[in-house]
Each structure stands twice: as structure tokens, then as C-alpha cells.
Amino acid sequence: MSSTLTISIIILTCIISITGFNSPKVIDDLIFWPPGINKNRQYYRFITCGLIHADYMHLAFNMFTLYFFGKEMEDRYMSELGLPHYTFLILYVGALIVSVLPSYFKHRNDYNYRSLGASGAVCAVLFSFILLKPWVTILVFFIPAPAIIYALLFLGYSVYMSRRGGGYVNHDAHFWGALFGILFTIAVRPQVLQIFLTELSHPHFNF
């Protein structure tokens, strides 16, 4: 199983995130700050915000999820779908950008708004996996659940929390990252949609 890109992304993200824990300047230089993009053309922030995290728990949660599902999808992209190795990297980087675009347009003149973390890209990887294996059992806070059920609940929760507002979690990034993962995987291999529908029509639970 190939996991070169997944491991490389995890190592890079951990190094930069841990550096940022001890350096406010690193966080300030890399964080997603819409006015910096809108006024100063700092477009790199669309990507660099995914290389930093709020704390060790935030980093660990994202990187553990990326490790388990990233190496699986990296392999499936090549072996099952016959895609070039770099397609996984396009998925990940593309999701980093697309997942925060709605937040950019909403807050491009809001000097107090900031966001950080790889959650949008990690959601893209997770949901691309769910597209291929909707009935596989995944653990949600140590509770086993079919992936498709988790996906529906997660999307619904993200929409609800986004409309509710408040808090420090960018629920829009979670929702749009997940949606990008689904649409990107279908775009690069349209037959994935048929695979999903076939899998969906044959429910099986392995708790």
C-alpha cells in the first residue's frame, strides 16, 4: 500500500504546527486571514492555514484521521481507480483552498476573522473514502457506525452549526471540504458514482 504523500503531508504539517505552538509570528504569517488575501494578495494563506493548528489535540485529531483514511485513499486512487499518484495531492491541496472559499467571501473585510487547521482537507479525504465504502464501519468517538450514516449526520450538523454561528470552529470548511472530496473523486473517475450507488443498494454492517 502506498502512503508516501499522506506521510509526507503529516510530517510537514506536524513540524510547522508544532513550530507555531511556540511562535505566534508563525501562526500570524500562515493563518487564514481573509483581509490579508483580499487587500494584500496573500493567496498563499489559502494553503498555509492547513499547516498550522490551534493545539496538540486539534493537530492529533486531524493527523490521525488523515493517516488512517489518507493512506487508504492514496492507494485506492492508484490501484482501484487507476489514477496518477499525484491525484491525491491535488485532492488534498484543492480541498484546503475550496473549503475556505465560502469563509473568504463571507469575511473578506472582517479584520477580526481568522481560521486555521487542515480539517477541510481531511474531510475531503474522509468523504472520498466514504464514497467508495459507504457501509464500512468507522468509529465516532469510539462508537461504531456505518460510514454513510456518519456522513449524513456530519453534513447536517455542519450546516446547522454554521447557521447557528458562534464558537471557534469553521463548520463551513468542514462541509465544503467534504463536498469537494465527493465531487472531485467523481470528476476524476465518473464511474465512482456507479460504485457508490451499487454499494449503497447492498447494505451490510460489520460491527
C-alpha positions as CSV (number, residue, x, y, z in Angstrom):
1,M,0.0,0.0,0.0
2,S,1.4,3.4,-1.0
3,S,1.2,6.2,1.6
4,T,4.1,8.4,0.6
5,L,2.1,11.5,0.1
6,T,0.0,11.0,3.2
7,I,3.0,10.5,5.4
8,S,4.8,13.5,3.9
9,I,1.8,15.8,4.4
10,I,1.5,14.6,8.1
11,I,5.2,15.1,8.8
12,L,5.2,18.6,7.2
13,T,2.0,19.6,9.0
14,C,3.3,18.4,12.4
15,I,6.6,20.2,12.0
16,I,5.1,23.5,11.1
17,S,2.2,23.2,13.6
18,I,4.5,22.4,16.5
19,T,6.8,25.3,15.5
20,G,3.7,27.5,15.5
21,F,2.8,26.4,19.0
22,N,5.9,28.2,20.2
23,S,5.9,31.1,17.8
24,P,2.9,33.5,17.4
25,K,4.6,35.0,14.4
26,V,4.5,31.7,12.5
27,I,0.7,31.4,13.2
28,D,0.2,35.1,12.2
29,D,2.1,34.7,9.0
30,L,0.3,31.5,7.9
31,I,-3.2,31.7,9.3
32,F,-6.3,32.1,7.1
33,W,-6.9,35.8,7.3
34,P,-9.4,37.0,4.6
35,P,-8.4,40.7,4.6
36,G,-4.7,39.7,4.1
37,I,-5.8,37.9,0.9
38,N,-8.3,40.5,-0.2
39,K,-6.2,43.6,0.5
40,N,-2.6,42.3,0.4
41,R,-3.0,39.5,-2.2
42,Q,-1.6,36.9,0.2
43,Y,-3.1,34.0,-1.6
44,Y,-0.7,31.5,0.0
45,R,-2.9,31.7,3.1
46,F,-5.5,29.5,1.4
47,I,-3.0,26.7,1.7
48,T,-0.7,27.6,4.6
49,C,-3.7,27.7,7.1
50,G,-3.8,24.0,6.7
51,L,-0.3,23.6,8.0
52,I,-1.0,25.1,11.4
53,H,-3.3,24.1,14.3
54,A,-4.7,25.6,17.5
55,D,-3.2,23.0,19.8
56,Y,-1.9,19.4,20.1
57,M,-5.4,17.9,20.3
58,H,-6.5,19.7,17.2
59,L,-3.4,18.6,15.4
60,A,-3.6,15.0,16.6
61,F,-7.3,14.6,15.7
62,N,-6.7,15.8,12.1
63,M,-3.5,13.9,11.5
64,F,-4.7,10.6,12.9
65,T,-7.8,10.8,10.7
66,L,-5.6,11.7,7.7
67,Y,-3.3,8.8,8.4
68,F,-6.0,6.1,8.5
69,F,-8.1,7.4,5.6
70,G,-5.4,9.1,3.6
71,K,-3.2,6.1,3.1
72,E,-6.3,4.1,2.1
73,M,-7.4,6.7,-0.4
74,E,-3.9,7.3,-1.8
75,D,-3.7,3.5,-2.5
76,R,-7.3,3.3,-3.9
77,Y,-6.7,6.3,-6.2
78,M,-3.9,4.4,-7.9
79,S,-4.9,0.7,-7.6
80,E,-8.7,0.7,-7.8
81,L,-9.3,3.9,-9.8
82,G,-6.1,3.8,-11.9
83,L,-5.3,7.5,-11.2
84,P,-1.8,9.1,-11.2
85,H,-0.1,9.2,-7.8
86,Y,-0.2,13.0,-7.6
87,T,-4.1,13.0,-7.9
88,F,-4.2,12.5,-4.1
89,L,-2.1,15.6,-3.6
90,I,-4.4,17.6,-5.9
91,L,-7.4,16.4,-3.8
92,Y,-5.8,17.5,-0.6
93,V,-4.5,20.9,-1.7
94,G,-7.6,21.6,-3.7
95,A,-9.7,20.9,-0.6
96,L,-7.6,23.2,1.5
97,I,-8.5,26.0,-0.9
98,V,-12.1,25.2,-1.7
99,S,-13.1,24.5,1.9
100,V,-12.3,28.1,3.0
101,L,-13.5,29.9,-0.1
102,P,-17.0,30.5,1.4
103,S,-15.4,31.9,4.5
104,Y,-13.2,34.1,2.4
105,F,-16.2,35.7,0.6
106,K,-18.1,36.0,3.9
107,H,-15.3,37.6,5.9
108,R,-13.0,39.2,3.3
109,N,-13.4,42.6,5.0
110,D,-13.5,41.3,8.6
111,Y,-10.2,42.1,10.2
112,N,-11.1,40.0,13.3
113,Y,-11.7,36.8,11.5
114,R,-9.1,34.0,11.4
115,S,-9.2,30.3,10.8
116,L,-6.6,27.5,10.9
117,G,-6.3,23.8,10.6
118,A,-6.4,21.0,8.0
119,S,-10.0,19.9,8.8
120,G,-11.4,20.9,5.4
121,A,-8.8,18.8,3.5
122,V,-9.1,15.9,6.0
123,C,-12.9,15.9,5.5
124,A,-12.3,15.7,1.7
125,V,-10.2,12.7,2.1
126,L,-12.6,11.0,4.5
127,F,-15.7,11.6,2.3
128,S,-13.9,10.4,-0.8
129,F,-13.3,7.2,1.1
130,I,-17.0,7.0,2.2
131,L,-18.0,7.4,-1.5
132,L,-16.2,4.2,-2.2
133,K,-17.1,2.3,1.0
134,P,-20.3,3.7,2.4
135,W,-21.1,0.8,4.6
136,V,-17.8,0.3,6.2
137,T,-17.8,0.7,10.0
138,I,-15.9,3.7,11.4
139,L,-15.5,4.8,15.0
140,V,-17.1,8.0,16.0
141,F,-15.7,8.9,19.5
142,F,-15.2,5.1,19.9
143,I,-18.8,4.3,18.8
144,P,-19.0,2.1,15.7
145,A,-21.3,3.5,12.9
146,P,-21.8,2.9,9.2
147,A,-19.8,5.5,7.3
148,I,-22.8,6.7,5.3
149,I,-24.8,7.3,8.4
150,Y,-21.9,9.3,9.9
151,A,-21.6,11.2,6.7
152,L,-25.2,12.3,6.7
153,L,-25.1,13.3,10.4
154,F,-21.9,15.1,10.0
155,L,-23.1,17.2,7.0
156,G,-26.4,18.0,8.7
157,Y,-24.5,19.0,11.9
158,S,-22.1,21.2,9.9
159,V,-24.9,23.1,8.2
160,Y,-26.8,23.5,11.5
161,M,-23.8,24.8,13.4
162,S,-22.8,27.1,10.5
163,R,-26.2,28.8,10.5
164,R,-26.3,28.9,14.3
165,G,-22.9,30.7,14.4
166,G,-20.7,31.4,17.3
167,G,-17.8,29.3,18.5
168,Y,-14.4,28.9,17.0
169,V,-14.9,26.0,14.7
170,N,-15.2,26.7,10.9
171,H,-18.1,24.4,10.1
172,D,-18.3,25.8,6.6
173,A,-14.8,24.5,5.9
174,H,-15.9,21.0,7.1
175,F,-19.0,21.0,4.9
176,W,-17.3,22.3,1.7
177,G,-14.2,20.2,2.2
178,A,-16.4,17.1,2.4
179,L,-18.4,18.1,-0.6
180,F,-15.2,18.8,-2.6
181,G,-13.9,15.3,-1.7
182,I,-17.0,13.8,-3.1
183,L,-17.3,15.9,-6.3
184,F,-13.5,15.7,-7.1
185,T,-13.4,12.0,-6.9
186,I,-16.5,11.7,-9.1
187,A,-14.9,14.2,-11.6
188,V,-11.6,12.3,-12.0
189,R,-13.4,8.9,-12.2
190,P,-17.1,9.3,-13.1
191,Q,-17.7,5.5,-12.6
192,V,-17.2,6.1,-8.9
193,L,-20.8,7.3,-8.8
194,Q,-22.0,3.9,-10.0
195,I,-19.7,2.2,-7.5
196,F,-21.3,4.3,-4.7
197,L,-24.9,3.5,-5.9
198,T,-24.1,-0.2,-6.2
199,E,-22.6,-0.3,-2.7
200,L,-25.4,1.8,-1.3
201,S,-28.0,-0.7,-2.6
202,H,-26.4,-3.6,-0.7
203,P,-26.3,-2.6,2.9
204,H,-24.0,-4.6,5.2
205,F,-22.9,-3.9,8.7
206,N,-19.8,-5.2,10.3
207,F,-19.9,-4.0,13.9
